């Protein structure tokens, strides 16, 4: 065994030395990124990513060098002819590859432990080292076992990797199984990896080790049975025909998964003892509550069913996402909340409902875009026609409900225009929406719809709505391909016979005219300016204060919305935001946010003031910042 | 075969060093070995003959433990096993048909690597063998010619002074000069050290030069195992007197019928020159030939090999 090990070391000395060097450099890079990076807790937080990346690079390469290469060059036949047991050859290679892997990771482990102790100034205990090291070691053993077995597959190992990835994807999709929460990946990517040193994840570790045992037994089986012509057959390179075959299988499997995903429907969200209104492709469920008389809820259900049926019929939608409503009287009367349903289909809306104060136009204006977003599988967020959805909601309200909404929408548009609207905002609609708020953005978009109706015709604009908002988009790559094949400007021109660029000029001319016409009525509406102050408590700890800057004479109550932005996240999730409401007099002197914040925490905030004149909230604009 | 090329007095066969019993091996539906019984005795040079695909390499790979038999057993140095143990292989020298050495190793490195697995390895002897075979010890395997690699394989196989040397068509792919040189070395080893040798080949001339016992493999089993002399006594050609006479065909038919009745196995019939190649035990031959007018023609080992292994339609 020693002789064989010495041969392996001599044989692979240079590549292995280069690999160890590369891994050490990678560890240093990760260490530096962690040190210099934003929003870091402690050094252990980035270590799992290094282990994952390092394993992905080092393990297949090591197994290729020690196993696949032996079979590819047929030198295993020479080894088998020597007085050596095949099991000894297997064990030597297995131990060496695993020892090398641990050898690659050990320096990085010590480096990161040093970082935790000397830079983070945390107490590094033996228990902590055992927990972190144990989690990583078990993962490495499991990943090594998989790769070692695959290395014996010779020419078929690449296909095996592809199919394993696909299988994981399929399992994850079909059973809604998050791999990061289960088994080997949970060992590394559990959110408590860097902090939880109280309870070792024995269940995940044992599952990983059991999997490793299975793969190692498979490897041993292949090592003992692969011989002679079988070895030669498996070891040689894939022919072009085989490559084409496996590529075709791979692509068709991916497409099958996509189609499967398209067909897959989650169970609908259930509300017990709900008031139900159903028709073809439409289902509305309203949860009963003691705070509202059943008759009133029945009335609400009837009205909603009528309105959404009309929307479904107008846009030609084969179905509408199921609408579930729960009454929450603790909410503001004209604030509506959508809950995200992970395992169920449809929308869950929370609202406060009192028949005497109910404002149907506000609810409809809020609900219609939500329905269409869900219906489009949230593709509207990514499309350049997002503004059309925002323009459609007020147009539909105007179309369906009695009342003089026109004046209100014009005032909102004039106010928003005065804050500054550019052509670039149309392309980056989602940021524009965040900056002004949904109500003002809808008013601007509605001006665009009106300009289009004026230039084209009502029928043509309706056809555009139906084509763009009513068509059910596929839940896979076909939606992207369709978007590329039929870009919005050409669809726009086909249906309205108006050039998209010319329309945008018309739109802004109309905004200008509206602004001029409504200038007087919006003169008294305040423009908010606010700032965030940072109070340094220690080297790493901060406290935050919001302060209203302008206008100094504002009276009423001011809200500050804020949220911590998760890593890599840029969308502001309405359900995540928190609110502080104070009198404007207090806001002018400054409002402390409770709690403390780490340096480099990603943070988003805005000030908001409800304008009676515009019947909506005015925002100072969402700011994304990093706590300095 | 000539008396010059035949080994002079071979040592008297002693105990059996290597024997197979009922060896069966299949690849899928194709049965390569069908109850193969083979035995190699101490001091013998055993010529293992067979056509391409007859199963020679499979047999040897099974003997070396590279492949496993489906059925049957093997006796290594008198001990019955299904596969050789490490201790058995430490007494076997093996030269394979193709050499799959590590190309980055030099001849000396390769010797040092292999030496760790053989307790009886003699490094000085290995160096002498390299010298004897004109192999530069520092040259890397990748830079060796095919002939040099085979000689290196032989040096590796001999350096631990094995009890038995197994050569699996080692001369395949060598030019005539290299082949002759290699055979001389093997012959010399066998004569001087009385090394038991199992030499597999489909080239009869090679085996004829060095073997004192042959086994002829046909379709997975041995159709003959014994000394070349015994083979020559068993397989003979009979030619009709005056084979051009018009009744030659009838006479050949009658001869064949007679031979069949006497228990002869007709391997080949040639109506054109009025001859039969037949196989029988020497005493049967002796009895049958008494008082007959047909002429006996002595066959070479190659002729006998062809008669035993080639389909009857093929003309000799």
Interface residues (C-beta under 8 A of the other chain):
Chain A: X2 X3 X7 X11 X73 X74 X75 X76 X77 X78 X80 X81 X82 X83 X84 X85 X227 X228 X229
Chain B: X27 X58 X61 X64 X65 X66 X67 X68 X86 X87 X88 X89 X90 X94 X96 X98 X99 X100 X101 X102 X103 X104 X113 X114 X116 X117 X118
